[in-house]
Amino acid sequence: MTKRLLLETGIGDVSDPDVYASGVVWSWENSDAGQWAKKHAKQGKIWYTNEFDPEGAEAYSVVFRIRVYCEMSDKDYTYYSLKFGATT
């Protein structure tokens, strides 16, 4: 099993980035892609990070970068990428 990046998106300058990030992650988890990923992730575990993006902050656009990860087999990740789109 390998750590896989399933979703990468950004949000602007907000007062509480964790609250806004959780809404993005919740929407993705309830999509077809998120449901499929939860079913095929190792032990059904998916996690996300919310990090400050200094390059985006300088451009006054994307300030926080949200990334969703899981551990998934090569075969399942290939299927995910073909069906829902590759992230990288």
N, C-alpha and C positions, 0 to 999 in steps of 0.2 A: 504494500500500500504506500502511496506517495501523497504528500500534501499537494492539493490542487487548488488553484484560484478559480472560483466559479463566477464571481461577480466583482466588477470594479466600477465604481461611480464616484461622484463627488457632490459636495454640497457647499454652498457659499458661506459667508460669514454670518453665523447665527449665534444667538445668545447661549444655547445649550446644545452643542453638537451631538451629544449622546442621545438626546431625545429625538432629534431629527434623523440621526442614523438609524435608530431602532425602527422608525417608521418605514424607511427604505428597505431595511432587512426584513421586516414583517411582511411587506408587500411581496418581496421576492420569495420568501419562504412559502407563501400561499399561492404562488404562481405554479404553473405546470412544471417549470424548470426546478423550482425549489422543492416541490413535493417529490419529484423524481430523484433529486439529489439526496434528500433525507432518506429515502428508501434504500439508496445504493451506497450511501456513505458508510464507512467503517463504524459500526456500532451506532449508526444513525446520528452521529455527532457532527454538527456544523458550527463554526465559530466565525466571528467577524472582528475586524480591527477598524478603528477610526483614528486616523493620524493627521496631524497638521501637515499641509502641503505648502512649503515656503515658496515654490515656484508659482503656484496658483495665487497665493496671497499677494505676491508682487504684481501680478496682472489684475488683481481685484476681481477674480472670477471664482475658481474653485479653491476654497480655503482648506477644506477637510476631505481627505480621500478615504472612502469606505471600501473595504475588501472583504469578501466572504470566501472562506476556505473550508475544505473537508479533506479527509483521507479517502482515496478512492483508487480502485485498481485501474491499470492502463486501459483495459477493455471497456470498463464503465465510463472512464473519462473520454475515450474516443467517441463512444456513443453519445454522451452528453454534448460534446463539442459539435458533433454533426447535427444533432437534433435541435439544440438550443443556441448554438453559436459559441465559438471559442472566445475565451476572454483575453488571452495573451496574443 
